[in-house]
Amino acid sequence: MGLSCGARALKFCLFIFNLVFLICGLVCLGIGIWLVLDKYAVDNLAEATSKVQGHEKNDGLRDLVSFRTSPVGKKLPFC
């Protein structure tokens, strides 16, 4: 006995919904790994976003990078 039409449609919608979340999660994981592995990735990302927005702004991202490279920041665990 197979599924009814509504159950099949619901199963398909749930599959697509889960697939979208899987892809978004993998993209976030990939960006996170890239930021951890590349020493200058956060700085490059901050520069790229400021160029896209069309103006230079200080949102604290550069301060975070400079703190992480300071002697005190190196001793703290990466959160």
N, C-alpha and C positions, 0 to 999 in steps of 0.2 A: 504494500500500500504506500503510495507516494504522498508527497506533501500537497496541500491545496495551493491554489494560485496565490492567495494572500500570504501564506506561510513561506512560499518560495520567494516572493517579492521582499518580504521582511528579512529573510535570510540573506538575500543579495544586498539589501541596503545596509545591514549590519556588517557584512563583509567589506563593502566599500568604505564605511565609516571607520572600521578598524584598520583598513589599509592606509587611509589618509593619516590616521594617528601614528601608524608605524613609520610612514615616510617622514612625517614631521619630527618624530622622535629621533630617527636616524640622522636627520639633518642637524638637529640640535646636538646630538652626540658627536657628530663629525666636527662641528664648529668648536665644541668644547675641547676635543682632543687636539685640534689644530692650535687653539689658544694656549694649551698647556705645553705643547711640544715646540712651538715656534717662539723664540725669545722676543721677537719684535712684532708678533702678530697683533697684540692689543694696540700697540702704537700705530701700526699700519691700518688697523680697522678703525681707530678713532680718526685718523687723517682722512680715510676714505668717506666716512659718514659725514664729516664736516664739509668735504668738497661737494657731496651730493646735496646737502642742505643749502649750499650756496653761501654760507657764512661760517666764520671761525668762531667757535664757542668753547668754553672750558666747562665740561660737564663732570670733571673730577676723574675722568679715565686716565689722563696723563699723570695726575697726582698718585693714583693707585699704582701705576707702572713704576713711577720713581720711588714710591715707598717700598714696593716688592724688591727692588734692586738695591735698596739701602741695606747697610749691615744689620739694622734692627729688623727690617722686613724679611731678611733671609732666614732669621732664626725662628720666625713665627710659622706655624703650619699653614699650608695653603688651603683656604676655605673655598 
